Amino acid sequence: MGFYDIDYQNVVYNLIPQTRRKTRFISWMRSLLSPQEYTSDIFFGEYVNGSDAPDWSPFVALYPKGTKVNFFNSIYMATQNVPSGHLPTDTNYWVLIVKDYRGVNQRVRYNSQKICLEYILNDWFNGVWLQPDSPTSPTRPDIYIDTNLPTNQVLTSYYTENAESNIYYYDALTYSYVMDNYSFNSPSFSIYVPIALYTGLGANADEQIRAIADKYVIAGITYDIQTY
């Protein structure tokens, strides 16, 4: 990372011959390199390492030019002094820096393991994350996941006959588990979300939660979202 993170102040001095390192020449070279420096700072700052910019607030009287804010997990920067009341989506005052405040260095470590997915969801939706404190009955974070055991174990034949076969399960004669069709609707796991947090996301809360979870849940595994 350090190899690519360039100090443009040093670049200017190295490009200008020693006898020409006057204030006006240095300022001129810096102005020429400022777009590249700006792009580099955003890439190695917000995009790679993530951003700790504060949340945008409608109660701030004035955001000075260059101020960065977090607005629904995206980072915006003020292109001029911003009076109170102008949302970061107002392109007359703000420019979108990155759509995800989490840096790439953090996101490349994410996967679909239960503990990791719980952390991702709580981090994104501002839930309270708790490190597991017990191997058997850990204290749950605000958003947590439970695995669903299958309620029915069946063998589907997809063929109609007058006399169907019987299936033996756990050495006891059970119902006729060979049938023409069967609906498998039980999800593999459930994501449990506090009702207050879920309601605060608005009418499309399910879509917002799935937009994050679907990035990590392995294809073919189904889940539902429950509130508590």
C-alpha positions, -999 to +999 in steps of 0.1 A: +000+000+000+028+025+009+045+019-024+014+033-043+004+060-018+024+088-033+034+120-015+027+146-042+046+173-023+078+153-028+068+146-064+067+183-071+101+189-056+116+160-075+102+172-108+114+207-105+152+214-110+168+227-079+175+261-095+138+265-104+122+256-070+106+290-066+073+295-049+054+303-082+068+272-099+060+249-070+024+263-068+020+259-106+032+222-105+010+215-075-020+229-093-013+206-123-010+176-101-040+184-078-066+164-098-043+133-095-037+139-058-074+143-052-082+110-070-053+092-052-064+105-017-100+092-023-089+059-036-064+051-009-084+068+018-122+062+016-122+034-010-094+013+003-092+021+040-128+031+046-142+064+060-150+075+095-168+106+084-196+117+107-233+112+098-249+141+080-272+162+103-299+187+093-291+206+125-256+217+114-258+254+104-230+252+078-208+225+063-176+241+050-163+232+015-144+199+016-163+185+045-171+147+042-203+132+057-219+098+059-254+097+044-271+062+045-236+046+045-224+065+014-198+092+017-203+127+002-181+157+001-191+194+001-181+211-032-188+245-016-201+259+017-234+241+024-261+259+044-283+239+067-310+218+050-293+207+018-293+169+016-260+152+004-280+141-026-282+177-037-256+178-065-254+216-064-236+213-030-223+177-027-205+151-047-206+114-040-172+100-031-179+063-025-212+043-022-199+022+007-181+037+037-165+004+045-131+001+029-121-026+005-095-039+030-123-046+054-148-060+029-125-086+013-125-104+047-163-109+047-179-142+040-211-161+046-202-177+079-229-170+106-208-149+129-194-128+100-228-123+084-243-112+118-215-087+121-220-073+086-257-068+091-253-051+125-225-029+112-245-018+081-278-012+099-263+003+131-273-026+153-255-034+185-229-061+178-219-084+206-189-108+205-201-143+214-194-149+251-205-186+253-200-215+229-235-229+237-258-199+245-240-167+236-256-133+242-272-123+209-265-091+190-294-069+178-295-087+144-289-124+148-293-156+127-308-189+136-306-221+116-339-238+107-341-275+110-362-292+083-397-300+096-405-326+070-382-353+055-398-368+025-391-388-006-410-375-037-418-400-064-437-377-089-458-407-101-494-414-094-504-450-084-533-463-064-510-480-039-481-458-028-451-472-009-444-466+027-411-452+040-396-462+073-381-434+094-362-441+127-373-477+126-410-468+130-437-470+104-446-434+096-470-417+072-467-424+035-437-402+027-437-412-010-460-388-027-467-372-061-455-337-052-444-317-022-437-281-015-403-273+002-409-239+017-388-241+048-359-216+046-324-227+056-321-200+082-338-168+095-324-134+101-340-118+132-342-080+133-355-058+162-390-045+153-379-009+159-349-012+136-370-029+110-397-003+111-372+025+109-359+012+075-393+020+059-416+001+037-388-017+018-370-030+049-369-065+035-353-053+002-327-033+021-317-062+043-316-087+014-295-063-006-267-067+019-273-103+029-275-116-007-240-104-014-227-131+010-253-159+012-242-189-009-264-195-040-291-221-034-294-214+004-327-198+012-336-176+042-363-153+055-364-122+077-382-122+110-388-094+135-389-097+173 
